Each structure stands twice: as C-alpha cells, then as structure tokens.
Amino acid sequence: MNKMRRIGLVVLIIGIISQFALEEATYDFWSGALIGGGIALLFFGKMVKLPHK
C-alpha cells in the first residue's frame, strides 16, 4: 500500500467517524466530501511520475 492510498484510508476513516459524531447539516456535507475523497484516493491513489525530457 503506497503513501497516497494510506492517506486515502485515513481520510475515509475520518469522514465515516465525523458522519456519526457530528449532527449538523454543514458537517454532513464535509464528511461526505471526505468519504468521497478517501474512496477516490484508495482506488486511484497512485502517483504517476512523468519521464524527464
């Protein structure tokens, strides 16, 4: 598991915990954004290095 995927897993866990811990509409939006970002990093979290010319 590379560094970006670990960060995605941490962001996903923080989003899930904040979804259940906080009870306000604005926090629901941000926790949903964290969950979505965490899932995106888990699936696509590979850093691509472009070759130097």
Secondary structure, 3 states (H helix, E strand, C coil): CCHHHHHHHHHHHHHHHHHHHCCCHHHHHHHHHHHHHHHHHHHHCCCCCCCCC
